Amino acid sequence: MHKDPFVFSQLAQFLNRSKFNRIVAKYDGDKYVKSYTCWNQLLTMMFGQLSNRESLRDLIVALEAHAGKVYHLGIGKSVTRSNLSKANEQRDYHIFEEFAFFMIAEARKR
């Protein structure tokens, strides 16, 4: 049994979750959301970017291939392509833009 944290979850630990939650609250990003939160969406899209996925379908196939590990990656439960598509379409992009600018500023400080 694998006992060490996955590299992706180690990368996610560098993200400032409290700052992200404040930004989500500012834009009401998780309003009326039951399970697939903005944080889950951020981690899903990060996984897609870091694993060089070319489409949402490709990303979902990759996540389904790692279905037993998705929780341990920090993403939560597995997501369907339609739910991810709806989340990308309906959620305010300013949430992720503002968080990206914050993370860039933090990286420049260091």
Secondary structure as GFF3:
##gff-version 3
##sequence-region A 1 110
A	DSSP	alpha_helix	7	12	.	.	.	ID=ss1
A	DSSP	alpha_helix	17	26	.	.	.	ID=ss2
A	DSSP	alpha_helix	38	50	.	.	.	ID=ss3
A	DSSP	alpha_helix	56	65	.	.	.	ID=ss4
A	DSSP	alpha_helix	70	73	.	.	.	ID=ss5
A	DSSP	alpha_helix	81	90	.	.	.	ID=ss6
A	DSSP	alpha_helix	94	109	.	.	.	ID=ss7
###
